[in-house]
């Protein structure tokens, strides 16, 4: 079977940063250059989802992910194009599964398993899990986790969490690494918010941007969908958000819920109604600052001017990011390129 290029950022998201549906403007961190990269050949890895243990259908996981992405793509189109969005509880639960998969397969998370760069405590938990399930190499844990999370129905995942992952306990017996099981349930417990960039500012994406968190403890998980729209998973404890988040001034309204049952009892057909929240430019720059810090290989953007201002804000306001931004990254070469006469005309120039 020929090798396939498998994206960890879906093409329907990348295309929203493109002017021709084929190329995206991308800063490559290692060689400090800006290139127009083919969407078909970036933000992915060859045969990332190939299951060598499945002799009959080694691309079965890729097919399952395609179904998950297709359904999520329809929802993301609504979040990008509409001001008010309605989802059923069933749709929302499955969509949060997609968001977790997006975060789990991002470059940084995957490379932790591929290169075995965990801290000693986490490595011990994973080793115990491997020993219990007779897994010989740590790289297989990443693939096994992903396969189980994509193919298992949500009630069974919840049951597994209730058996092995509650109350901050970690059991090697869980079907997947119990740290990821717990993180999956955190996504289900946070509520979804829709944020829109202020006019004249735009969001960026990077190889590690999907699922970046801010605040300690985590108050938000960030998911940029387009240059102007992003989704945020928000902690339900409003006081915690006010105390620890960089976005404490943003209006945090959970979605309106129309329950099928009275008195209200959860039902798959309950409807959740979302409305957009417009961010200030400063908040957009904070989002981009977090994503600039998380990036390791690529940064994709549409607006030169907005990225320039985001870098300037990032360099001048590291104290705003607290422990979410640990070490200042050097974007001076990119900033110099962006700060050109073509973008910011000098006095006397048209």
Residue pairs with C-beta under 8 A, 6 or more apart in sequence:
1 58
1 59
3 46
3 47
4 46
4 47
4 50
4 59
4 62
5 40
5 41
5 44
5 45
5 46
6 44
6 45
6 46
6 47
6 48
6 49
6 62
7 14
7 43
7 44
8 43
8 44
8 45
8 48
8 102
8 105
8 106
8 107
8 110
8 207
9 43
9 44
9 102
9 205
9 207
9 210
10 69
10 72
10 73
11 39
11 40
12 69
12 73
12 76
12 77
13 76
13 205
13 225
13 226
14 24
14 39
14 42
14 43
14 300
15 21
15 39
16 80
16 225
16 226
16 227
17 24
17 25
17 205
17 226
17 227
17 300
17 301
17 302
18 24
18 39
19 302
21 39
22 38
22 39
22 40
23 36
23 37
23 38
23 39
24 36
24 37
24 39
24 42
24 300
25 34
25 35
25 36
25 300
25 301
25 302
26 34
26 35
26 36
26 37
26 42
26 298
26 299
26 300
27 33
27 34
27 298
27 299
27 300
27 301
27 334
28 34
28 35
28 297
28 298
29 295
29 296
29 297
29 298
29 299
30 297
32 333
32 334
34 334
34 337
37 298
42 298
43 207
43 298
45 110
48 105
48 110
49 59
49 61
49 62
49 65
49 146
50 58
50 59
50 61
50 62
51 57
51 58
51 59
51 60
51 61
51 143
51 147
52 58
54 60
57 63
61 143
61 146
61 147
61 150
61 151
64 150
64 151
65 101
65 150
68 94
68 97
68 98
68 101
68 150
69 98
71 94
71 95
71 98
72 94
72 95
72 98
75 85
75 87
75 91
75 95
76 225
78 85
79 85
79 194
79 225
79 229
79 231
79 274
80 225
80 226
80 228
80 229
83 275
83 276
84 273
84 274
84 275
85 194
85 273
85 274
86 271
86 272
86 273
86 274
87 95
87 271
87 272
87 274
88 268
88 269
88 270
88 271
88 272
89 266
89 267
89 268
89 269
89 270
89 271
89 272
90 268
90 269
92 192
92 272
93 154
93 188
94 154
95 192
96 187
96 188
96 192
96 233
97 149
97 150
97 154
97 184
99 187
99 210
99 211
99 221
99 223
99 231
99 233
100 149
100 183
100 184
100 187
100 211
101 146
101 149
101 150
102 210
102 211
102 223
103 109
103 187
103 210
103 211
103 221
104 110
104 145
104 146
104 149
104 180
104 211
105 146
106 207
106 208
106 209
106 210
106 211
107 207
107 208
107 296
107 297
108 207
108 208
108 294
108 296
109 208
109 211
110 142
111 117
112 118
113 138
113 139
113 141
113 142
114 139
114 142
116 123
116 138
118 126
122 179
125 170
125 172
125 177
125 178
125 179
126 138
126 141
126 177
126 179
128 172
129 135
129 141
129 172
129 174
129 177
129 178
130 136
130 138
130 141
131 172
132 172
132 173
133 172
135 141
135 144
141 177
144 176
145 176
145 177
145 180
148 175
148 176
149 157
149 176
149 180
149 184
152 160
152 175
157 181
157 184
157 185
158 185
158 188
160 174
160 175
160 176
160 181
161 181
161 182
161 184
161 185
163 171
163 174
164 170
164 171
164 173
164 174
164 178
164 181
165 171
165 174
165 178
165 181
165 182
165 185
168 182
169 178
170 178
170 179
170 182
171 178
172 178
174 181
175 181
186 218
187 221
187 233
189 236
190 221
190 233
190 234
190 235
190 236
191 233
191 234
191 236
191 254
191 255
192 231
192 232
192 233
192 234
192 255
192 272
192 274
193 231
193 232
193 233
193 234
193 252
193 253
193 274
193 277
194 229
194 230
194 231
194 232
194 274
194 275
194 276
194 277
195 229
195 230
195 231
195 232
195 250
195 276
195 277
195 278
195 279
195 283
195 287
196 228
196 229
196 276
196 277
196 278
196 279
197 203
197 227
197 228
197 229
197 230
197 279
197 284
198 278
198 279
198 280
198 281
198 283
198 284
200 281
200 306
201 279
201 281
201 284
201 285
201 303
201 306
201 309
202 227
202 228
202 284
202 301
202 302
202 303
202 306
202 307
203 224
203 226
203 227
203 228
203 229
203 230
203 284
203 287
203 288
203 291
204 224
204 288
204 291
204 292
204 299
204 300
204 301
204 307
204 310
205 224
205 291
205 299
205 300
205 301
206 291
206 292
206 294
206 295
206 296
206 297
206 298
206 299
206 300
207 295
207 296
207 297
207 298
208 291
208 294
208 295
208 296
209 222
209 224
209 291
209 294
209 295
210 222
210 223
210 224
211 221
211 222
211 223
212 221
212 222
212 290
212 291
212 294
213 219
213 220
213 221
213 222
213 324
214 220
214 222
214 245
214 246
214 247
214 290
214 321
214 324
215 235
215 241
215 244
215 245
215 246
215 324
216 244
216 322
216 323
216 324
217 235
217 240
217 244
218 235
219 234
219 235
219 240
219 241
219 244
219 245
219 247
220 232
220 233
220 234
220 235
220 241
220 245
220 247
221 232
221 233
222 230
222 232
222 287
222 290
222 291
223 230
223 231
223 232
223 233
224 230
224 287
224 291
225 231
227 301
227 302
227 303
229 276
230 287
234 241
234 252
234 254
235 241
236 254
238 252
241 247
241 248
241 252
242 248
246 286
246 320
246 321
246 322
246 324
247 283
247 286
249 283
250 277
250 279
250 283
251 277
253 275
253 277
255 272
255 273
255 274
256 272
256 273
257 264
257 270
257 271
257 272
257 273
258 270
258 271
258 273
259 265
259 266
259 267
259 270
260 267
260 269
260 270
261 267
279 287
281 309
282 313
284 306
284 310
285 309
285 310
285 313
285 314
286 313
286 317
286 320
286 321
288 306
288 307
288 310
288 313
288 314
289 310
289 313
289 314
289 317
289 320
289 321
289 325
290 321
290 324
290 325
291 299
292 299
292 310
292 311
292 314
292 329
292 331
293 314
293 321
293 324
293 325
293 326
293 327
293 329
295 329
299 307
299 334
301 307
304 338
304 343
305 338
305 343
305 344
307 334
307 338
308 335
308 338
308 339
308 343
308 344
311 331
311 334
311 335
311 338
312 335
314 325
314 331
315 328
315 331
315 335
318 325
318 328
341 349
